[in-house]
């Protein structure tokens, strides 16, 4: 993957993008975990109860993201600074 590919396509400063990503990952993760548990434990699949719990979790995670967005953004910039810091040696020994 090219360096900076995600920097061009995803804006880190867009709160809506971050909230939508959190919501999408919550849905995908919960569906995967529920399906895995249903297969592993051989439980009956109850879609209405699962859908209600999923909606509550998605809203909860979105609200947490809205509240903690500034802190997440500051931590993200610090981490980005660490990884993008290119230390180029001018002399070779």
C-alpha positions in Angstrom: 0.0 0.0 0.0 1.3 3.4 -0.8 2.4 5.7 2.0 -0.3 8.3 2.6 -3.0 6.5 0.7 -5.5 6.8 3.5 -4.4 10.4 4.2 -5.7 11.3 0.7 -8.9 9.4 0.9 -10.0 9.9 4.5 -10.1 13.2 6.3 -8.9 12.8 9.9 -10.5 16.2 10.8 -14.0 15.1 9.8 -16.0 14.2 12.8 -18.8 12.7 10.7 -16.3 10.3 9.0 -15.0 9.1 12.3 -18.5 8.6 13.7 -19.6 6.7 10.6 -16.5 4.5 10.8 -17.2 3.7 14.4 -20.8 2.9 13.7 -19.9 0.6 10.7 -17.2 -1.2 12.7 -19.6 -1.7 15.6 -22.2 -3.3 13.3 -19.7 -5.5 11.5 -18.0 -6.6 14.7 -21.2 -7.4 16.5 -22.7 -9.3 13.6 -19.5 -11.4 13.4 -19.4 -12.1 17.1 -23.1 -13.0 17.2 -22.7 -15.3 14.2 -19.6 -16.9 15.7 -21.3 -17.5 19.0 -24.5 -18.8 17.3 -22.4 -21.4 15.4 -20.1 -22.3 18.2 -22.8 -22.6 21.0 -25.6 -23.7 18.7 -28.0 -21.1 20.0 -31.2 -20.0 18.4 -30.8 -16.8 16.4 -33.2 -14.2 17.6 -33.0 -11.3 15.2 -35.3 -8.9 16.8 -33.6 -9.0 20.2 -30.2 -8.8 18.5 -31.3 -5.9 16.3 -32.5 -3.9 19.4 -29.2 -4.6 21.2 -27.2 -3.7 18.1 -29.0 -0.3 17.7 -28.4 0.5 21.3 -24.7 -0.3 21.0 -24.3 1.7 17.8 -25.9 4.7 19.4 -23.9 4.3 22.5 -20.6 4.0 20.6 -21.5 7.0 18.4 -22.2 9.1 21.5 -18.9 8.1 23.1 -17.1 9.0 19.9 -18.7 12.4 19.9 -17.8 13.0 23.5 -14.2 11.7 23.2 -13.5 13.0 19.7 -11.1 15.7 20.8 -9.0 13.3 23.0 -9.0 10.7 20.2 -7.9 13.4 17.7 -5.0 14.6 19.9 -3.8 11.0 20.5 -4.1 10.3 16.8 -1.9 13.3 15.9 0.7 12.2 18.5 0.8 8.7 17.1 0.9 9.9 13.6 3.8 12.2 14.5 5.7 9.2 15.9 5.2 7.0 12.8 5.7 9.7 10.2 8.9 11.0 11.8 11.5 10.1 9.3 14.9 10.1 10.7 17.3 10.3 7.8 20.9 9.9 8.6 23.1 12.2 6.5 26.3 10.2 7.1 26.8 6.6 6.6 29.4 4.8 8.7 
